[in-house]
Amino acid sequence: MAQPTVIVVGLGGMGSAAAAALARRGCRVIGLEQYWPTHDLGSSHGESRVIRQAYFSDPAHVPFVQEAYSLWEQLEHDTGTKLLTPCDALIVGPEGGQELKASTTVAEQLGTPYEVLSSAEVSRRWPTLTPPPSSLSFVDHSQGIIHPEATVSANLQLAADHGAELHFDTPVVAWTTTAHGVTVQTPTDRFSADHLVITPGAWATDLLAGAAVPIEVRRVVQVWARPAADLASFAADRHPRFALEDEEGRVASGFALSAGQSLIKMAFIKGPDASTSTTPSTAERHASPDETQRVIEFVSQLIPALRGQIAERSRGCIYAMTPDDNFVIGPHPEHANVTIGAGFSVHGFKFVPVVGEILADLAIDGRSKRNIDVFSPTRF
């Protein structure tokens, strides 16, 4: 039986993975992306994302993150690209703090090895770090740093190698469906196929009209600064990825240095400074000196080598999130030959290869062998 022709709209992290999975299975794939390959206007850029086994967003995610590790290895093998850098992780917070408590709870539930260290023990192990004296620190040795731009490039190349037809700088003006297929209109062309996969990122409101999928777009400031110390001591094989929570529940996180990097990336992820509501067309991509310094000053409580440093790079990035902070994966509520993948920001990138396989399942078979009920677009 011939495989279907599938149009994939949006070729960021999830769309590129879906295009690769579909093309690898023998589908004719037409990929449409409104910007250039691996662009920095959505949510699939910024040099680093995290993958971890002790993952506590939702229990339903546990089997997916466990599968993700093997699929990341397979993607590296298939493309000859280094995509994942192993790295310890450190979560620092007050005793009883939310991040510390959640991390230890899920590690115990999953049987993931971990340590809890005092401030003095952390500084002895990593002299670059000075946690608050009364804090405790959760240490996880199973984490890793994923490289988003390299991931998108690898999946796009894999899709193309298997015959996918990829179009960039090609925005979608409209799409329609019939009982027999779908049609997608761009400013210059019209494409027809058996099935449509929409992975719209922050542009969900524009592309998912009628689906009643509430996606909120948030602006998050990401900051890169150079530590005033030996850079080798911040390398991923010698230094942990980190998160710092204060007594008020503000949390900032950041990354160790992967190969070739010289700037520590950091951002607020919880609290009043973490994000603001915006839209893709109005989001301020420039980060003000005040915004960047608040991040650096907060993180310098943990990393003194950042004290007094200024941002060498910064970016106002956009996240696309659902009200329940969970993903949207499944058939369009009104169109059986349209599949949706949306709402992945903050904690979704680690699942890129798994989501690509799920979206391919839905486009080809109309269902997935994995239990994705919790991600249903109709739950809202």
C-alpha positions, 0 to 999 in steps of 0.5 A: 500500500502506497504511503500518503503524501504529507505536508508539514507546516513549520520546520522547527524542532517538532516539524523537522522531526516529523518531516524526517520520520515521515520521509524515512517511512517512505511518504512523499513529504512537502515541508513549508517554513515561513522563515529560513532554516534553523531561524531564531524567531521561534522556539528552536534556537539558543544553542542549548536545551536540557534532557533529564531522566528525573523529569517531573512536569507530568507523570505521563511524560516519563515513558516518552523521556525514557524513549527519547534517550535512545532516539537521540542516540539513533538520530546522532548515528543516522546523521553523524552529528553530535547533538547531546552532551552529557552533563551533571545537573545541580539544583540549588534552593532553600530546604523545602524549596519547590524545585529541590523537593520536586526533583528529589521526589521524582528521582526516588520514584524513577530510581534515578541516582542522585545526591543532596549536598550542603553548600560547603560540599558543593563548593568543594566539588565545584570551586566555581560555585558558592551556593547560599550557606543555608541552601541544599543542592540536588545533583543528578548525573543523568542529564545532558545538553541538547543542541537545538540548531544542530538538531533541526539541521540534522532532521532537515538533512535527514528528511531531504536525504529521504526525498522530502521537498523542503520550502523555506521563506514560504509562509502559509496563507490558508489551508483547506480540507476535503474528504479526500485531502488537503490544500495549502496556499502560499503567496506563490503556490498551492500544494495538495496532499493526503494529510497535513501536519501543523507544527506552528510554534508561536504561530498557532493562533494563525494556523489553527483557527477552529481548533480551539487550542489555547496557546499563550505566547510568552517572551523570555529573556536569555542572556549570555555572559563570559565568566571572569575565570578559567573557561575550562572549569565551566566545561560540561565535563567539569561543571554542572548545568544549574538552577538556582531558586531563592526564598521567594520562588524565583528560579534562574537556570543556566548551562555549562559550556559545550565544545567551542562555547565561551559564554554561559547561557542563563535565564529566569524560568520562574517568578515575576521576572521570568516572562511576559505575554506577547505575540510573535509579531510584537515580541521585543527581540532586543533585551534591555541592559536592565533585563540582562543585568537582573539575570546576571546579578541573580545567577552571580549569587551562585557563580561569583565569576559572573559578578560585575560582568555584562551580557555579551549576547542577549535575546528576547525569545518567544515561548508557546504554552498551553494553560496546563503547560502540557503539549497538544498532539493529535488530530484536529478536532474538525479535520481528520486529515490534519494533525496538530503538534503545538505547545511544546515550549519550556520543556518540550525540546527533549522530546523532539525525536519522540514527537516526530515519530508520534506525528508520523504515526498519526499522519500515516495510521491515524493513531499512535502506538504510544498513549497520547491521550493526555495531549489531546487537542480536545481537552480544552 
